Amino acid sequence: MRALRALLPRALRAPGTRARFLRGGLRPGAVKTLDDLAAIAVLRKSDLPVLQEQAPPFAGLLGVPVERLARIYLSPGPILDPEGDVPDYWRIARALVAAGFRKGDLVQNTFAYHLTPAGMMLDLGLRRIGCVVLPAGVGNTETQADLLRQLPVTGYVGTPAFLLTLLEKARERGAEPRQDLRVRVALVSGGILSESLRKTLREDFGVTVRQAYATADLGCVAYECAAQAGMHLDEVVLVQVCDPRTGRPVPDGEPGEVVATALNPVYPLIRFGTGDLSVLDRSRCSCGRTAPRLTRILGRVDEVPKIRGMFVHPRQVEEALAAFPEVTRFQMVVSHRDHDDVLTVKVVLTGPAAPGLADRIALTLREKVKLRATVEVVQGAGLPEGARRVVDLRKWD
């Protein structure tokens, strides 16, 4: 709380933050406890695209001049994300150490480096603790699988499903997991890590897998320890679990939206709603860390699902489909198959589908949204007017 009170004067120099305080009728000096911030309406991640359009580039929320940044990224939404010119800006190093990474590890980083910040988020954290980074990025499965064998790769960071894909591909190409592959630790994020998948990775391939919860806006929010009893909150992020309707904190142990305040002078986001549902646990962990834990991510509050590590806004799909005037409405259906996310886009047409239309739509979606999707043409009765634009069939527990 001392750190929060010290940060508020700088945060309030940003016009967007100052306007939020004025609307809530809250003076900085009145913030005595974290609950006092509940007077400020939750700033939702899904609101950022419009807010950044209205007040470019960062919706009046940046705490430093743009020229003092190190990099600027573009995440799906689209959302501009700043990177401050400080070591391990997103504070990933602590999560990596908790997961078992150590100085000298050679780590294959399979998060994207192009435009989106995920690759650099992990890269900077790995370098902070002295790891050697193999910046593999996404895709190129066969090449990446061969690298696991050719180089003494001991660690992996990326989505959980892609880790299994790489290890299975390496085995298909002749590698014996416990003889030819040296991967022993992994930190995963951006996808569901089921206990069955964790068990497969440990028993079949000898890889210990931990997970982290991070966003480009906030940096590391929480991370798993060896006890695997939830994810400890990062020490410079103040988290409230709130009722999604009212924005008020709910009692410990009850589910609600993860609302975070980052003690980050570069980008001091206050009462930032992630859209993720979880439960806060303040009981002492057997690992010895005293930070509270988020038990698990239960699902999403809004219509912005995270698919294969990337938030996909329905507006992005709508903009891609604008190239096809015969499409009258659509629905995104997200499911889970073989430990991986699957996106199906159902479309209703004005008339019969022209040959190859579904394939052309799928290609456009891949170019615009940067994700593979299966396109399914349905009749109007199969997707009635007013149907939800996003249906998430995944099981989050």
N, C-alpha and C positions, 0 to 999 in steps of 0.2 A: 504493500500500500504506500510506503514511503516512495518507492520508485515510481508508482503511478502518479502520485501527487507532484513529484518532480518533473514528470513528463508532460503533464497537462498544459502548462504555459506554452511549451513549444508546439504541442499538438494544436492548440487553439490559434496559433498564427495561421494555420491552414484555413482558408475561408469555408471549405466544405465542412470541416469539423466544428468550426465556430458556429455555423448556421444550425448544425444539429443540436448543439448545447442550448442555443437560444430557443429553438423550438421546444425543447424539453424543459425550459425554465430552470436550468441547472447552472449554478455558478461553480467554477473550479474549486473554490475554497470550501464548498459544501460537500465535497466528496470525502467522506470520512471512512466509509467502508465500501466494499465492492458492490453491495446491494444498492448503494446510493446511485450507481450508474444506471439502474433500471429505469430512471426517468428519461433516459435517452432511448429513442426508438431504435430497434435493431436495424443495422445496415446489412442488407442481404447481398450475398455474392451475385445473385441473379439480377440485382438492380444496377450493378456496376456498368454493364454495357451502355445503358441509356444515360446514366449519370456522367460517364466519361465522354459521351457525345456532347452533352450539354455544357460541360466544363472541361475541355481537353487540357492536358492529356490524362490526368489522374483524378478528375472530379473534385479538384480542390482539396485533396486529402494528403498530399505529399508534405512531409515535414522539412524538406531541404530543397534548395534550388535544383532544377533538372540537371544543370551542368555538374553537380556534385555526385551524380549517380555513376555507377560503373557500367551497367548495361540496362537496356529496356527490352522486354519480351512481349510477345503477343500470344495469349492463351485463347483457347476456344471460347467463344462468346459473342464477339471478340472482346477480350479484356486485356488492357495493357498492364504489365507488372514491372515494377522497378526493382533494381538490385543496387543496394548501397555499396559504396566502395570500402567495405570492411571484410576481414577474413571470415569465412564460413557465415556469410550474411544470413542464411536461413537456419543456422544452428542445428545442423544435421549431425555434427561430430558426436554429440553425446549419445544419440540414438545408435550410431554405428558402434561405438565402444560397448554399449549395453548389449548389442547383438553379437559381440565377440570379434569384431574387426580390430586388427592391431597394426602398428607400424611395420612396413615392409610387405604387407599383403598386396598381391596383385589382384585387382578387382575389375571384373567385367561389368561396365556400366551400360545397361541396355535401355535406359530412359532416353527420350528424344533430346537432342541438342539443338534442333532446328526450330527457331522462333520461340517455342515454349521453354520454360525454365527448368523443367524437371531434371534434365541431364546435368545442367550446371549446378543445381541444388545439391545433388549427390556428389558431384565432382569436387566441389569446394569443401564439403565435409570430409571426404576421403583424404584429400590433400592435407587438410588441417591436422589429421592424426598420423600423417606420414605414409599413407598407402600409395601404391603405384596404380594409376588408372588406365584401363583399356577402354577408350571412349567408343564403344561399339554402336550405341544408338539402337534404333528399332529395326526390325526386319533382317534380311540376309541370314536366314536361319542356318543354312548349311555352313556358310563361312564362319558364323559365330560358333557353331557346334565344333567345327574343326579347330578353332582357336582354343577352345577349352582343353583340347588334347595337345596342341602344339606348344602352348605356353603354360607355365606353372601357375595357372589361375587358381587362387585360393578362395576368392570371394565373389559374390554376385549381388548386384542391386538392379531391381526392375520389378515387373509385375510377377506375381506368383505363378500364373499360368504359363508365361513365357519361359520361366526357369525350368518347369517340367518339360516343355517343348524342346528346349535346347538339350537337356540331359538325355531325353529319349532319342533325339536325333543323333547325338554323339554315340549312343549305344548302337543305333541302327548302322552307323558308319564304322563300326568295328571297335569302339572303345569299351573297355571293361570299366564300369563305374568306379570300383574301389581300387583298381590297379592303375588305370591310365588317366583318370581324372583326379585332380587334387582339391576341387571345390569343397570347402568344409563349412562355410558360413554364408548366409544370405540375409539381406534386409530387403523386404518387399513392401510395396505400397501400390495404391491405384487399382486394386482388385481384391476379390474375396479370397482370403486364405482359410479354407475349410480345414478342420482337424484331420480329415481323411487325406487331403493333399499334403499337409504338413508331415503326416505319418509316412506317406509314400516317399517323399523327398528324403526323410531321415533314414528309413529302413532300406529302401532300394538304392539310394545314391549316397548316403552318408553325409547329407547336408543338414546342418542345424539352421532353421529358418525362424527369424523374428520379423515383426512387422512394425511399421511406423505410420503415423497419421500426420500428414503435412499438407499444406496448401501453398500455392505461389504467393498468396497475399500475406499469410501469417508466418510462413516458415514451419518449423517443426512444432506441432501442437502436443503430440503425445507419442510414446514409444514403448515397446515391449521389453521386458527384462527376462531373465532366465526362468522366473517363476511362471511366466505365461498366464498371469491372472489379471489380465487387463493391460492397459497402456498408461504408463506414468505421464502426467502432465509435464511439459517442459517448464523450466524454472522461470522463464521470463514471459510466459503467456498466462494471463488470468482468464480462467474458464468458468462460465456459468452454464448450467443446463436449464433451459427455459421452456416455458409453455409456448409453442409456436404461434398460438393465437394472440396471446397477451404480451409476450416478451418478458414476463416476470419469471424469476427463478423458481424452479420446482424443488420440493424437498429432496435431499440426498436419497438415492435409491430408486427414484422415479424417472421414467424416460422423458426426454425432452430434446430440444434442439441445442447443439453445441454452439454457444455464443462466446466468442473470444475477444479479448483485448490484448493486443501485442504491445509490450513495452519496448517499442522499436522507434527511436527518434527519427529514422529515415522515413518510415511509413507507419505512423502511429494510428493504426486502425482501432477504433473504440466501439465495443459492442458490435462486433462483426459476426453476422449469422452465417455459419458454414452451410446450412441446409441439411446437415447430417444429424440423425437422431442417435442418442446414446444415453448412458446412465453413469452418474458420478459415484465413485466408491472412495470413501476417505479412510477405510480401515488400513492398518499397517500391513505392508507387504513383507513376505518372508525374505525378500532379497535385501532388505535393509533400507531401501529408498523410502523417504517420507512423503514424497509428492503424491497427491491423490491420483486415482486412476479412472480412466474411462473404461467401462467393462468391455464393450464392443460397439461396433457401429451397427445400428439396428435397421437403417434404411435412410430414405431421403424425405425431407419435408415438402420440397417443391417439385416442379416439373423439370428438373435439370439433373438427369442421372449421370453418374460417372461410369463410363464404359471403357474398359481396358486402360484405365488410368487417366482418362481425359473426360472433362465435363462436356456434355453435348447438349446444347440448348435447342429446344424445338424451333426457335427462330432461325437457327442455322439450316435446319432441314427445310424449313419453309422457303428460305431464300434460294436454296439449291433447286427446289421443285418449281420455282417461279419460271424456270426455263422450259417447263412442260405445261402449257396452258390447258391440256386435256385433263390434268390432275385437279380434282375439285376439293379433295380433303385427304388427310393422311393421319396415320397413327404410328408412333414408335413403340415397338414391343421389344423389351430387353429380357433376355433369358440367359441361362447358364448351361453350358454343355461341355463335358470333359474338362472341367475346371476353368473354362474360358467364357468370357462374355460374348453373347451373340445378339446382334441388332437386326431386327426385321422391321422394315418400313412397309406398312400396308397403305395402299393408295386406292382411291375411288376415281374412276375416269368418267368423262362426259359420254363416252361411247365405247365401242370395242377397242381392245388394245392392238396397236399396230405391231407388226413383227419386230422383235428385238427391243421393244420399248422398255421393258423391265430392266434389261441389261444396260441400256443407255442411262436410265435413271440411276442405277447402281453405280455406274462409272462417275456420273456427275456428283453423287453423294460422296464418293471416295475422294474426288478432287477437292470438293468444297469443305467437307466435314473431316476429312483425313481419317476416315474409318471405313472398313468394309461393311457393307450391309446387304442383306438379302431383300429384294423388293418383291412384294406379293400384291398382285392386282386382285381386289375383292369387289363384290357387288355392293351397292349402296346399303342393302339390308345387313351386310356383314360389318359395316362401319357406319352406324346411323349418325345423323346430325347431332352435334353436342357431345359426341363420344370423347373420352379423355384422349389428349394428344400423346400421353406417355403412359404405358402400362409396363410396370417392372415386375417380372415374374420370379426374380431371383430370391433365394432364401438367404437372409443375412445372418442367421445364427448357426 
